[in-house]
Every structure is written in structure tokens, then in C-alpha cells.
Amino acid sequence: MSVKRVGILTAGGLAPCLSSAIGALIQTYTETSPEIEIICYRSGYKGLLLGDSLVVTPEIREQAAVLHEHGGSPIGNSRVKLTNVDDCVKRGLVKSGQDPLQVAAERLRDDRVDVLHTIGGDDTNTTAADLAAFLAKNDYALTVVGLPKTIDNDVIPIQQSLGAWTAAEMGGRFFENVVAEHSANPRMLIVHEVMGRNCGWLTAATAVAYRKRLDAMNFLPSIGLTRKSVDVHGVFIPEMQFELEAEAKRLRAIMDEHDCVNIFISEGAGVDTIVQEMESRGEKVPRDAFGHYKLDAVNPGEWFGKQFAEMLGAEKTLIQKSGYYSRAAAANGDDIALIGQCARKAVECALAGDGGVIGQDEDRGGELRAIEFDRIRGGKPFDIDAAWFGELLAGIDQPKRAAVPTEHA
């Protein structure tokens, strides 16, 4: 297939890779195939359905490296599922009776797009898979090549998702300032809620990143400035079970000695329990277009804070969420390097007509390749037996308990 025009879109929540990934794709096409035209759809699949796009001009091509300096997505995101017809109609993206997949396909045909690059998480790329299947069924020769964006690092079977390393680093930086709040009130409980709907990788990696920052600091115990008072005292993630009373007893001893407790939790930890409690009170828990519970409504950080505050004898509880701070950051050096590798492979596969999601395939020894869409799934659990996680728990004297069984385990 001769590629003459390429489309790019970003979708889902933000991650510290979107702007950089757009820049890397533009740079790679400019270096290898400058004759290929590039357009970007604004606001993800919403822009595709509405035909809202911009042309990548020579000026943009020349200055594409600037995109590596910024977070967010310059072309905008949205959460749109092309197979959720009712939601698309409700939002005015298609008319009643229209099939969003057909509308998207016709737009791509009208725009003369030969390759569509989707930059997003499992929802974005499973939606891309639906679109690719529809296009193939209807004899439209278009290659869809996705890039894996998610700070949760939970896409099956991808070893490392774009933006996750940066998000962990930024979460550690965020908490470095927040932790000083323990000095504002006696017996302070600080709950750091980290993004991660089904996977605890980011929470664990953020705790490690934060503790590395502590390693580079000096302390003065004689005036009360101790490493222990600003350290992480507990990490709670969906893959680990814990006994509430036993953990409260352990943490209470820390509170009694250091006048504060700092815990890191995944936003997905305890969600099923919290939802059951809410529904038992007659509350309806809202869901998004993909059927996920809206975690802002569930608020696990607040729940954990309430559970522990009384048992620890906390005088004040502070709930802090680093998600928006972390996910909107510009990519760090490690992520930019990975993004560059994935972008080059994405262009290579696009030109060869090889569709799929670009990533290090865990089932093939970490080979960087276009992974088949039907193998892409979300909700990959974090391996709590990873050596670095064991070192983290040992460093904070927290026992590791058996993983919670999941459908993906």
C-alpha cells in the first residue's frame, strides 16, 4: 500500500507522553518520508466524528521538537467509544440512526487517510481495534497503528507504557512538598492517592521515586527533622490484601513515635468495597462511556482516610491526589527515549501496512513490534513479587500479603 496521508489523534486521559509522541511521529515521518501529508484530529475520536482536523504545516514539521518540552496534548483529547452509539448520539457526535464506526470510516475515506495513528490507553486502542475491524470488513484499505499511553502501566501484553516513568517521577516530586504539611498539625495523617484504576504499579513506582528523592536529602534529627517522619509508612494497592486492624496497629505505633503517618494508595484500591457501601445506602455510582466507575465519585482516598484516622488517633487527615499534576507533565528523558523508539517502529509498521499497537511484547521476550489489536487489554495486574517492590516494602517495614485474585491473574 502506498501511503500518501497520515492521521494522528490522541484520546483518553492525559499522560506525560502525548505531546512528545505527536512530535516524535511528525519528526520521524519528516525524516523518512517527507512527502507524506499529516493531519491531526482535534479532541480524539470526537474530532474524527465531527471532521475537525488540522494540517501539519512545514512550520510545524520544522519545530516538532518543541512538542517534547510540553505536557498535555496540543491537539486535545476526549473519551469517546465508537461502539457506544447512545453516548455518541447524546453528545451530538452523530445523528440518531447513524453508526459511529461508519461515520468515522467515511470521514477517514473523505480525508484520504491511509494510516491512522491512535495514541492512547487500552480503551483508545480497543476502540481503534473496533474501527480497524470495521474498515477491513468494508474493504477500506487503511492501517491503524496505535501507541500505548497510560500512566497506570497496565496494558496487556505491553511491558512498559509511554508516560508511566514520568508520572512516577512527578508523583514523587509532588509528595516532597505535601509531606511537609505534617508539621502544620500534631498527629497528622497524610493520604497520597495515586492514579491506577486496576493496577498498583504507579503507586509503587511513585513511592520508590519519592524515597529516592529522600535519599538525596540531609536531615537534622536533633531539631526534629528526621527521615522517618517524612518517609512512606504504608503502600496500599489493588493487588495486595491487608488486614485493616493489623495495619492500623502498625501505623499507630509510627504515629505515636513520629506524630505523623504518610500512606500511598492506588485510586483503585478498595473500590469494590466502597461501591458496595455506597449502593447499600441507595447511592448510584456514575460510570463513564466505557462502563468504568467514575473514581472521583468513589473517592478511595477519603475512604481510607476515614478508616484509618480514628484507629490511629489522628487529629487531622489530609487527602492529596497527585494524578493531575503527574499526568500533565512533559515526558522525562527515559520516556522520550522510549517514545522515540516506539514512534520509529510505528512509522516502519505503517509504511509496511502492519497494523496493531506498538509496544514491547511481553509474550515475545519484550520484542518491540506491532501487537495484534485482539491481544490488547487493560487491567494488567502489577506483579507484587517484583524484586524492587519487595525492597520497597522491606524498607518501610510493611508486610506483603497474598495478591487478590483477578480475572487477569
C-alpha positions in Angstrom: 0.0 0.0 0.0 1.3 3.4 -0.9 0.9 5.8 2.0 0.2 9.4 1.0 -1.7 10.8 4.0 -1.5 10.0 7.7 -3.9 10.9 10.5 -3.0 11.3 14.2 -5.2 11.5 17.2 -4.8 11.4 21.0 -7.6 10.1 23.3 -8.5 9.2 26.8 -6.9 10.8 29.9 -3.7 12.7 29.7 -0.3 11.1 30.2 3.3 12.6 30.0 3.8 11.3 26.5 1.1 12.7 24.3 2.7 15.9 23.1 6.1 14.1 22.8 4.6 11.2 20.8 2.9 13.6 18.4 6.3 15.3 17.9 8.2 12.1 17.5 5.8 10.8 14.8 6.0 14.1 12.9 9.8 14.1 13.2 10.1 10.5 12.0 7.8 11.0 9.0 9.6 14.2 8.1 13.0 12.4 8.3 12.0 9.2 6.5 9.1 10.1 4.2 8.7 13.9 4.0 6.3 13.6 1.0 3.6 12.1 3.2 1.0 14.5 4.4 0.0 14.6 8.0 -3.3 15.7 9.6 -4.2 15.7 13.3 -7.8 15.3 14.5 -8.7 17.6 17.4 -10.0 16.1 20.6 -9.5 12.5 19.7 -12.4 10.4 18.2 -14.7 13.4 18.7 -12.7 15.3 16.1 -12.7 12.3 13.8 -16.5 12.0 14.0 -17.0 15.8 13.5 -14.4 16.2 10.9 -12.4 18.6 13.0 -8.7 18.4 11.9 -5.6 20.5 11.2 -2.9 20.0 8.7 0.7 19.6 9.9 2.4 22.5 8.0 6.1 22.9 7.1 6.5 25.2 10.1 5.1 22.5 12.5 7.4 19.9 10.9 10.5 22.2 11.4 9.6 22.9 15.0 8.2 19.5 16.0 11.0 19.1 18.6 9.2 21.8 20.7 6.5 19.3 21.5 8.9 17.3 23.6 9.1 20.2 26.1 5.4 20.2 26.9 2.8 18.1 28.7 -0.8 17.5 27.7 -1.9 17.2 24.1 -1.7 20.2 21.8 -4.4 18.6 19.6 -6.7 17.8 22.5 -8.3 14.6 24.0 -11.7 13.2 24.6 -13.2 10.0 25.9 -15.3 8.6 23.1 -16.2 4.9 22.5 -17.2 4.4 18.8 -19.3 1.3 19.7 -21.3 3.2 22.4 -23.9 4.6 20.0 -26.2 6.1 22.6 -23.4 8.1 24.2 -22.2 9.4 20.8 -25.8 10.4 19.9 -26.3 12.0 23.3 -23.1 14.1 22.9 -24.1 15.2 19.4 -21.2 13.5 17.7 -23.5 11.5 15.4 -27.2 11.7 14.5 -29.8 9.3 15.7 -29.7 6.2 13.5 -26.1 6.6 12.4 -23.3 4.1 13.3 -20.3 6.0 14.7 -17.9 3.4 13.2 -19.4 4.1 9.8 -19.3 7.9 10.3 -15.6 7.6 11.4 -14.8 5.4 8.4 -16.4 7.7 5.9 -14.6 10.7 7.4 -11.2 8.9 7.0 -12.1 8.0 3.4 -13.2 11.6 2.7 -10.0 12.9 4.2 -8.0 10.4 2.1 -6.2 9.0 5.2 -4.1 5.8 4.5 -2.8 5.4 8.1 -4.3 6.4 11.4 -2.1 6.7 14.5 -4.0 6.5 17.7 -2.2 7.5 20.9 -4.0 6.3 24.0 -4.5 3.6 26.6 -6.4 0.3 26.3 -9.8 2.0 25.8 -8.4 4.1 23.0 -6.7 1.2 21.3 -9.5 -1.3 21.7 -11.7 1.4 20.1 -9.1 1.6 17.3 -9.4 -2.2 17.0 -13.1 -1.9 16.5 -12.5 0.8 13.9 -9.8 -1.3 12.1 -12.1 -4.4 12.1 -15.0 -2.3 10.6 -12.7 -0.8 7.9 -11.4 -4.3 7.0 -14.9 -5.7 6.8 -16.0 -2.9 4.5 -12.9 -3.2 2.2 -11.4 0.1 3.2 -7.6 -0.2 2.9 -6.5 1.8 6.0 -3.8 0.8 8.5 -4.4 1.6 12.2 -1.2 1.8 14.3 -1.5 2.7 18.0 0.9 3.9 20.6 0.3 2.8 24.2 -0.3 5.7 26.6 -1.2 5.1 30.2 0.4 6.1 33.4 -1.1 3.0 35.1 1.3 0.8 33.0 -1.5 -1.8 32.9 -1.9 -2.7 29.2 -1.7 -6.4 28.4 0.8 -7.6 26.9 2.9 -4.4 26.9 5.9 -4.3 29.1 6.2 -0.5 29.6 3.6 2.1 28.6 4.5 5.5 27.5 4.4 8.2 30.2 4.4 5.9 33.2 8.0 6.5 34.2 7.5 10.3 34.1 4.2 10.1 36.1 6.0 8.2 38.9 8.8 10.7 39.0 6.3 13.6 39.1 4.3 11.9 41.8 7.4 11.7 44.0 8.2 15.4 43.4 4.6 16.3 44.3 4.7 14.5 47.6 8.0 16.1 48.5 6.2 19.3 49.2 2.9 17.8 50.5 4.7 15.8 53.2 5.9 19.0 55.0 2.2 19.5 55.9 2.8 17.0 58.8 4.4 19.9 60.7 1.3 22.0 60.4 -0.7 19.9 62.9 0.0 17.3 65.6 -0.8 13.7 64.8 -1.3 14.3 61.1 -2.4 11.5 58.7 -1.5 12.3 55.1 -3.0 10.1 52.4 -1.4 10.3 49.0 -3.9 9.0 46.4 -2.1 7.9 43.2 -3.8 7.1 39.9 -4.2 3.4 39.0 -7.7 2.0 38.5 -6.8 -1.7 38.4 -3.1 -1.7 38.8 -0.8 -0.7 41.6 2.4 -0.2 39.5 2.2 3.6 39.5 1.6 3.8 43.3 4.5 1.5 44.0 6.8 3.3 41.5 5.8 6.7 42.8 6.7 5.6 46.4 10.1 4.3 45.1 10.7 7.6 43.2 9.8 9.6 46.3 12.1 7.6 48.5 15.0 8.1 46.1 14.5 11.8 46.5 14.7 11.4 50.2 18.0 9.5 49.7 19.5 12.7 48.3 18.4 14.9 51.2 20.1 15.7 54.5 18.3 15.6 57.9 18.8 17.1 61.3 17.2 14.7 64.0 18.3 16.9 66.9 15.8 19.6 65.9 13.1 17.0 64.9 13.9 16.8 61.2 14.0 13.0 60.7 13.9 10.8 57.7 11.3 8.6 59.3 8.8 11.4 59.7 8.8 12.2 56.0 9.1 8.6 54.8 6.4 6.4 53.3 4.8 4.4 56.0 2.3 2.3 54.0 1.5 1.4 50.4 -1.9 0.0 49.5 -2.7 -1.3 46.0 -5.4 -3.4 44.4 -3.2 -6.5 44.1 -2.5 -6.7 47.8 -4.7 -7.8 50.6 -4.2 -6.3 54.0 -5.7 -6.6 57.4 -7.1 -3.2 58.4 -6.7 -3.7 62.1 -3.2 -5.1 61.9 -2.1 -2.3 59.6 -3.8 0.3 61.9 -1.9 -1.1 64.8 1.5 -0.9 62.9 0.8 2.6 61.7 -0.5 3.8 65.2 3.0 2.9 66.6 4.5 5.2 64.0 2.0 7.9 64.7 2.8 7.7 68.4 6.5 7.9 67.8 6.7 10.4 65.0 3.5 12.4 65.3 2.5 11.7 61.7 1.8 8.9 59.2 2.1 9.1 55.4 0.4 6.4 53.2 0.3 6.0 49.5 -2.8 4.3 48.0 -3.9 3.5 44.4 -7.1 5.1 43.4 -8.5 1.7 42.6 -7.7 0.1 45.9 -10.8 -1.0 47.8 -13.2 0.3 45.0 -15.5 -2.7 45.1 -15.9 -2.4 48.9 -16.6 1.3 48.7 -19.1 0.9 45.8 -20.9 -1.8 47.8 -21.1 0.6 50.8 -22.4 3.4 48.6 -25.0 1.3 46.8 -26.2 -0.1 50.2 -27.0 3.5 51.1 -29.0 3.8 47.9 -26.4 5.9 46.1 -26.0 5.4 42.4 -22.3 5.3 41.4 -21.8 7.0 38.0 -19.9 5.3 35.2 -18.1 6.7 32.1 -18.7 5.9 28.5 -16.5 2.8 28.8 -18.5 1.4 31.8 -15.8 2.3 34.4 -16.9 3.7 37.8 -16.0 7.4 38.0 -13.3 7.3 40.7 -13.9 10.9 41.7 -17.3 9.9 42.9 -16.0 6.8 44.7 -13.1 8.7 46.3 -10.9 5.9 47.7 -8.5 8.4 49.4 -11.3 9.8 51.5 -12.5 6.3 52.4 -9.0 5.2 53.5 -8.6 8.4 55.4 -11.8 7.8 57.4 -11.0 4.2 58.1 -7.5 4.9 59.5 -8.0 8.3 61.1 -9.9 7.1 64.1 -7.8 3.9 64.7 -4.6 6.0 64.5 -5.9 8.7 66.7 -5.2 11.3 64.0 -6.1 14.9 64.9 -6.2 15.9 61.2 -6.3 14.0 58.0 -5.1 15.4 54.7 -6.0 13.8 51.4 -3.8 14.7 48.4 -4.1 13.5 44.8 -1.1 13.8 42.5 -2.8 12.5 39.4 -3.5 15.7 37.6 -0.1 17.1 38.5 1.6 13.9 37.3 -0.3 13.1 34.1 0.0 16.6 32.6 3.8 16.8 32.9 6.2 16.8 30.0 7.9 13.5 29.3 11.2 12.9 31.1 14.4 11.7 29.4 13.6 8.0 29.8 10.1 8.3 28.4 11.3 10.5 25.5 13.8 7.8 24.5 11.1 5.1 24.7 8.6 7.3 22.8 11.3 7.8 20.0 11.8 4.0 19.7 8.1 3.4 19.5 7.5 6.2 17.0 10.1 4.9 14.7 8.7 1.4 14.8 5.2 2.9 14.3 6.2 4.6 11.1 8.0 1.5 9.9 4.9 -0.6 10.5 2.6 2.0 9.0 4.6 2.1 5.8 4.6 -1.7 5.7 0.8 -1.9 6.3 1.3 -3.7 9.6 -1.4 -2.6 12.0 -1.5 -3.0 15.8 -0.3 -1.3 18.9 3.4 -0.6 19.2 5.0 -1.9 22.3 7.4 -4.3 24.0 5.6 -7.6 23.7 5.9 -9.5 27.0 4.8 -12.7 25.3 7.7 -12.4 22.8 10.6 -11.6 25.1 10.0 -7.9 25.1 10.3 -7.5 21.3 9.2 -4.1 20.1 6.5 -4.8 17.5 3.0 -4.1 16.3 1.0 -6.1 18.8 -2.2 -7.5 17.4 -5.3 -5.5 18.4 -7.2 -8.5 19.7 -4.4 -9.2 22.2 -4.6 -5.7 23.7 -6.5 -5.5 27.0 -6.5 -3.3 30.1 -6.3 -4.1 33.7 -2.9 -5.9 33.8 -2.1 -6.5 37.5 1.1 -5.3 39.0 3.5 -8.2 39.9 3.9 -7.7 43.7 6.6 -10.3 43.6 8.9 -7.9 41.6 12.2 -7.6 43.5 12.1 -3.8 43.6 8.6 -3.8 45.2 9.8 -6.3 47.8 12.7 -4.0 48.6 10.2 -1.1 49.0 8.0 -2.9 51.5 11.1 -4.2 53.4 12.4 -0.6 53.6 9.2 0.7 55.2 8.6 -2.5 57.4 5.3 -3.3 55.7 4.3 -7.0 55.4 3.4 -8.3 52.0 0.3 -10.3 51.8 -1.1 -12.6 49.1 -2.3 -11.0 45.9 -6.1 -10.6 45.4 -7.2 -13.0 42.6 -8.2 -11.2 39.4 -9.6 -12.3 36.1 -6.2 -11.3 34.6 -4.0 -13.0 37.1 
